[in-house]
Amino acid sequence: MAILSTKDKEKPFILIGAVTAGIILQRFIGKEMPWLIHLTEIGVFFVILAVMLPVEIKDVGRAFKKVKPTVIVMFVNFLFIPAFSWTMGWLLLRSYPDFWIGAILYTLTPCIGWYLIFTDIAKGDVPWGIALLPWNITLQVVLMPFYLYILVGRIIPVDILTLARSVGLFLVAPFILGYIIQKAMIKAKGRDYFFGPFKGILGEVKLWALVVVIISMFVSQRSLDISDIKKVGLLIAFLIAFFLVLFLLAIIIGKSFKLGYEDTVTMAFTTTARNSEAVIGVAVAAFPGHPLVYLAIILGPVVELPMLLVLSRLLLGLKEMLWTIK
């Protein structure tokens, strides 16, 4: 059975610490340092590359051994969630457009990693979850420009060339480069090394590189004030509502379409868990000078981890009540 590593458990506290350090440093310096944004972009590129590297874009047809649940997951992830997130943002965050944008960006991209841990904890279908990975990563890269133009562009107008650059630089390029590096390393060192020791090292490097990126993001921008921090409560309410609605939706769909418990668990976590690292670079490039956008994206996983832990326990508790054990 999979377990959360110490770093996974500590991640919310590490991210909050990085945000706090960045804000304090910015206040100490007392002025914006826009040149740091270039260092941030370089760091973000390597963080996203580290996220993309372990994902195998092969055997995508494996997911369609379960045609009905796979189609449902794709519908929820790439049609329902963007519309739902925009609408819920309009209800809760429309007075704070930067938070609204950050919340939308955070919820747009399905997780391509640790949702498998929660799927395993709740005794879901992990092999099907793995088969969904290439679909989730490919579709989020392809659809991101459309989402940004249609959803985010309605809140704050964004230049189309800026959008193209940000998506190309921080999603498409790491996606392609990661695939090339992965194949080269597997050929040179073997699969056991790549998905064993190297993947472990990659996880450590990714986390601490993300910490450096977050600190530099907030140091380079205007300082946040007390009124900004007070708005965080609304953002947290948005995030909690997002996770609860998606969780309930997974159960309703699972029962309505007569899916088994294992399939419902996998669907629940592949539609609730999000991929915050993938959109940080897009946010930095497309919305310079908007630190609240970054704050909203970073707070996502801080709320996400405890929510997913609670949901995994809830699913185990509901198993006997809602599904017949064979």
C-alpha positions as CSV (number, residue, x, y, z in Angstrom):
1,M,0.0,0.0,0.0
2,A,1.3,3.4,-0.9
3,I,2.0,5.9,1.8
4,L,2.7,9.6,1.8
5,S,6.4,10.4,2.2
6,T,7.6,12.8,4.9
7,K,8.2,15.4,2.2
8,D,4.6,15.0,0.9
9,K,3.2,15.5,4.4
10,E,5.4,18.5,5.0
11,K,4.7,20.1,1.6
12,P,1.9,22.5,2.7
13,F,4.0,23.8,5.5
14,I,7.1,24.2,3.3
15,L,5.1,26.1,0.7
16,I,3.5,28.4,3.3
17,G,7.1,29.0,4.7
18,A,8.3,29.9,1.2
19,V,5.5,32.4,0.6
20,T,6.1,33.9,4.1
21,A,9.9,34.2,3.5
22,G,9.3,35.9,0.1
23,I,6.8,38.4,1.6
24,I,9.1,39.2,4.5
25,L,12.2,39.6,2.2
26,Q,10.2,41.9,-0.1
27,R,9.2,44.1,2.8
28,F,12.7,44.2,4.1
29,I,14.1,45.2,0.7
30,G,11.3,47.7,0.3
31,K,11.2,47.9,-3.5
32,E,10.2,45.8,-6.5
33,M,12.9,43.8,-8.2
34,P,11.4,43.0,-11.6
35,W,14.7,41.6,-12.9
36,L,14.2,38.6,-10.6
37,I,11.3,37.5,-12.7
38,H,13.8,36.1,-15.3
39,L,15.4,34.0,-12.6
40,T,11.9,32.9,-11.6
41,E,11.0,31.8,-15.1
42,I,14.2,29.7,-15.4
43,G,13.5,28.1,-12.1
44,V,9.8,27.4,-13.1
45,F,10.9,25.9,-16.3
46,F,13.0,23.3,-14.5
47,V,10.4,22.6,-11.9
48,I,7.8,21.9,-14.7
49,L,10.4,19.8,-16.5
50,A,10.9,17.7,-13.3
51,V,7.1,17.3,-13.1
52,M,6.9,16.1,-16.8
53,L,10.0,13.8,-16.8
54,P,8.5,10.7,-15.0
55,V,5.3,10.7,-17.1
56,E,5.3,8.0,-19.7
57,I,3.4,9.0,-22.9
58,K,2.8,5.5,-24.1
59,D,0.1,2.8,-24.1
60,V,-2.5,5.5,-24.1
61,G,-5.0,3.0,-25.4
62,R,-4.8,1.1,-22.1
63,A,-7.2,3.7,-20.6
64,F,-9.9,2.7,-23.1
65,K,-10.0,-0.8,-21.8
66,K,-12.5,1.0,-19.5
67,V,-14.2,3.1,-22.1
68,K,-17.2,4.4,-20.1
69,P,-15.3,5.5,-17.0
70,T,-12.4,7.0,-19.0
71,V,-14.8,9.1,-21.1
72,I,-16.5,10.3,-17.9
73,V,-13.2,11.3,-16.3
74,M,-12.2,13.2,-19.5
75,F,-15.5,15.0,-19.5
76,V,-15.3,16.0,-15.9
77,N,-11.6,17.1,-16.0
78,F,-11.7,19.0,-19.3
79,L,-15.3,20.3,-19.7
80,F,-17.1,20.3,-16.4
81,I,-14.3,21.5,-14.1
82,P,-13.3,24.6,-16.2
83,A,-17.0,25.7,-16.4
84,F,-17.6,24.9,-12.8
85,S,-14.5,26.7,-11.6
86,W,-15.2,29.8,-13.6
87,T,-18.8,29.9,-12.3
88,M,-17.9,29.3,-8.7
89,G,-15.1,32.0,-9.0
90,W,-17.7,34.4,-10.3
91,L,-19.9,33.7,-7.2
92,L,-17.1,33.9,-4.6
93,L,-14.2,35.8,-6.0
94,R,-15.4,38.2,-8.7
95,S,-14.6,41.2,-6.5
96,Y,-11.0,40.0,-6.4
97,P,-10.0,39.2,-10.0
98,D,-6.4,38.2,-9.3
99,F,-7.6,35.5,-6.8
100,W,-10.3,34.5,-9.3
101,I,-7.7,34.0,-12.1
102,G,-5.3,32.1,-9.7
103,A,-8.1,29.8,-8.6
104,I,-9.1,29.0,-12.2
105,L,-5.5,28.4,-13.2
106,Y,-5.0,26.1,-10.2
107,T,-8.1,24.0,-10.9
108,L,-7.6,23.7,-14.7
109,T,-4.8,21.1,-14.7
110,P,-5.4,17.6,-13.4
111,C,-2.7,16.1,-11.2
112,I,-0.1,13.9,-12.9
113,G,1.5,12.4,-9.8
114,W,0.4,12.0,-6.2
115,Y,-3.3,11.4,-6.9
116,L,-2.1,7.8,-7.4
117,I,-1.0,7.7,-3.7
118,F,-4.5,8.6,-2.6
119,T,-6.1,6.2,-5.1
120,D,-4.0,3.4,-3.5
121,I,-4.7,4.5,0.1
122,A,-8.5,4.3,-0.7
123,K,-8.0,1.0,-2.5
124,G,-8.9,2.2,-6.0
125,D,-7.8,1.0,-9.4
126,V,-4.2,2.2,-9.6
127,P,-3.4,0.6,-13.0
128,W,-6.3,2.5,-14.6
129,G,-5.1,5.6,-12.8
130,I,-1.7,5.1,-14.4
131,A,-3.3,4.7,-17.8
132,L,-5.1,8.0,-17.4
133,L,-1.8,9.9,-16.8
134,P,-0.8,10.4,-20.5
135,W,-4.3,11.6,-21.3
136,N,-4.4,14.1,-18.5
137,I,-1.0,15.6,-19.3
138,T,-1.5,15.7,-23.1
139,L,-5.0,17.2,-23.0
140,Q,-4.0,19.9,-20.4
141,V,-1.1,21.0,-22.6
142,V,-3.3,21.1,-25.7
143,L,-6.3,22.8,-24.2
144,M,-4.5,25.3,-21.9
145,P,-4.4,28.1,-24.6
146,F,-8.1,27.8,-25.2
147,Y,-8.9,27.9,-21.5
148,L,-6.7,30.9,-20.9
149,Y,-8.3,32.8,-23.8
150,I,-11.9,31.9,-23.1
151,L,-12.0,31.8,-19.3
152,V,-9.2,33.9,-17.9
153,G,-9.3,36.5,-20.8
154,R,-12.8,37.4,-19.7
155,I,-11.5,38.5,-16.3
156,I,-8.3,40.3,-17.2
157,P,-7.6,40.8,-20.9
158,V,-4.4,39.0,-21.9
159,D,-2.4,39.5,-25.1
160,I,-2.7,36.4,-27.3
161,L,1.1,36.4,-28.1
162,T,1.8,36.5,-24.3
163,L,-0.5,33.5,-23.9
164,A,1.2,31.6,-26.7
165,R,4.6,32.3,-25.3
166,S,3.7,31.3,-21.7
167,V,2.0,28.0,-22.8
168,G,4.7,27.2,-25.3
169,L,7.6,27.9,-22.9
170,F,6.2,26.4,-19.7
171,L,4.0,23.5,-20.9
172,V,4.8,22.5,-24.5
173,A,8.6,22.8,-24.3
174,P,9.0,20.9,-20.9
175,F,6.6,18.3,-22.2
176,I,8.7,17.6,-25.4
177,L,12.1,18.0,-23.6
178,G,11.0,15.7,-20.8
179,Y,10.0,13.0,-23.2
180,I,13.3,13.2,-25.0
181,I,15.4,13.1,-21.8
182,Q,13.3,10.3,-20.4
183,K,13.9,8.1,-23.5
184,A,17.6,8.9,-23.5
185,M,18.1,8.2,-19.8
186,I,16.2,4.9,-19.9
187,K,18.3,3.8,-22.9
188,A,21.5,4.8,-21.2
189,K,20.8,3.8,-17.5
190,G,17.7,1.5,-17.7
191,R,14.1,1.8,-16.4
192,D,15.0,0.6,-12.9
193,Y,17.4,3.5,-12.4
194,F,15.2,6.1,-14.0
195,F,12.0,5.2,-12.1
196,G,13.9,4.3,-8.9
197,P,16.9,6.4,-7.6
198,F,16.7,9.1,-10.3
199,K,12.9,9.7,-9.8
200,G,13.6,10.0,-6.0
201,I,16.3,12.6,-6.5
202,L,14.1,14.4,-9.0
203,G,11.3,14.7,-6.3
204,E,13.7,16.3,-3.8
205,V,15.2,18.7,-6.4
206,K,11.7,19.7,-7.6
207,L,10.4,20.5,-4.2
208,W,13.3,22.7,-3.1
209,A,13.6,24.3,-6.6
210,L,9.9,25.2,-6.2
211,V,10.7,26.8,-2.8
212,V,13.3,29.0,-4.4
213,V,10.9,29.9,-7.2
214,I,8.2,30.9,-4.8
215,I,10.5,33.1,-2.7
216,S,11.8,34.9,-5.8
217,M,8.3,35.3,-7.2
218,F,7.2,37.3,-4.1
219,V,10.5,39.2,-3.7
220,S,10.3,40.4,-7.3
221,Q,6.7,41.8,-7.0
222,R,5.0,44.5,-5.0
223,S,4.5,43.7,-1.3
224,L,1.2,42.3,-0.2
225,D,-0.7,44.3,2.3
226,I,-3.0,43.2,5.2
227,S,-6.2,43.6,3.0
228,D,-4.7,41.1,0.6
229,I,-4.2,38.5,3.4
230,K,-7.8,39.0,4.6
231,K,-9.1,37.9,1.3
232,V,-7.4,34.5,1.7
233,G,-10.5,33.2,3.6
234,L,-12.7,33.5,0.5
235,L,-10.1,31.7,-1.6
236,I,-9.9,28.9,1.0
237,A,-13.7,28.6,0.9
238,F,-13.5,28.4,-2.9
239,L,-11.0,25.5,-2.7
240,I,-12.8,23.6,0.0
241,A,-16.1,23.9,-2.0
242,F,-14.2,22.7,-5.1
243,F,-12.9,19.6,-3.5
244,L,-16.2,18.7,-1.8
245,V,-18.3,19.2,-4.9
246,L,-15.9,17.1,-7.1
247,F,-15.9,14.4,-4.5
248,L,-19.7,14.2,-4.2
249,L,-19.9,14.4,-8.0
250,A,-17.6,11.3,-8.3
251,I,-19.8,9.3,-5.9
252,I,-23.0,10.4,-7.7
253,I,-21.6,9.5,-11.1
254,G,-20.2,6.2,-9.8
255,K,-23.5,5.1,-8.5
256,S,-25.6,6.5,-11.4
257,F,-23.4,4.8,-14.1
258,K,-23.0,1.6,-11.9
259,L,-19.3,1.9,-11.6
260,G,-17.5,-0.3,-9.1
261,Y,-15.9,1.1,-5.9
262,E,-12.4,0.9,-7.3
263,D,-13.3,2.8,-10.5
264,T,-15.2,5.4,-8.5
265,V,-12.2,6.0,-6.2
266,T,-9.8,6.5,-9.1
267,M,-12.3,8.9,-10.7
268,A,-12.6,10.8,-7.5
269,F,-8.9,11.5,-7.1
270,T,-8.0,12.1,-10.8
271,T,-10.7,14.8,-10.9
272,T,-10.0,16.4,-7.5
273,A,-6.2,16.4,-7.3
274,R,-4.6,19.3,-9.3
275,N,-1.2,20.0,-10.9
276,S,-0.2,23.4,-9.4
277,E,3.4,23.3,-10.6
278,A,2.3,23.2,-14.3
279,V,0.5,26.5,-14.2
280,I,2.9,28.6,-12.1
281,G,5.1,29.3,-15.1
282,V,2.1,30.3,-17.2
283,A,0.9,32.7,-14.4
284,V,4.4,34.2,-14.0
285,A,4.7,34.9,-17.8
286,A,1.1,35.9,-18.5
287,F,0.4,38.0,-15.3
288,P,3.6,39.8,-14.2
289,G,3.0,42.1,-11.3
290,H,0.0,40.1,-10.0
291,P,1.3,38.3,-6.9
292,L,-2.2,37.4,-5.7
293,V,-2.5,35.2,-8.8
294,Y,0.6,33.3,-7.7
295,L,-0.6,33.2,-4.1
296,A,-3.9,31.6,-5.1
297,I,-2.1,28.9,-7.1
298,I,0.4,28.1,-4.2
299,L,-2.4,27.9,-1.6
300,G,-4.1,25.3,-3.7
301,P,-2.0,22.3,-2.7
302,V,-1.9,23.6,0.9
303,V,-5.6,23.0,1.1
304,E,-5.5,20.0,-1.3
305,L,-3.4,17.6,0.8
306,P,-5.5,17.6,4.0
307,M,-8.7,17.5,1.9
308,L,-7.5,14.5,-0.1
309,L,-6.5,12.7,3.1
310,V,-9.9,13.2,4.5
311,L,-11.6,12.2,1.3
312,S,-9.6,9.0,1.1
313,R,-10.8,8.0,4.6
314,L,-14.4,9.0,3.7
315,L,-14.3,6.7,0.7
316,L,-13.1,3.8,2.8
317,G,-15.8,4.4,5.3
318,L,-18.5,4.6,2.6
319,K,-17.4,1.5,0.8
320,E,-19.6,-1.0,2.8
321,M,-22.5,1.5,2.9
322,L,-22.7,2.3,-0.9
323,W,-21.0,-0.6,-2.7
324,T,-21.5,-4.3,-2.4
325,I,-18.3,-6.1,-1.4
326,K,-17.8,-9.2,-3.5
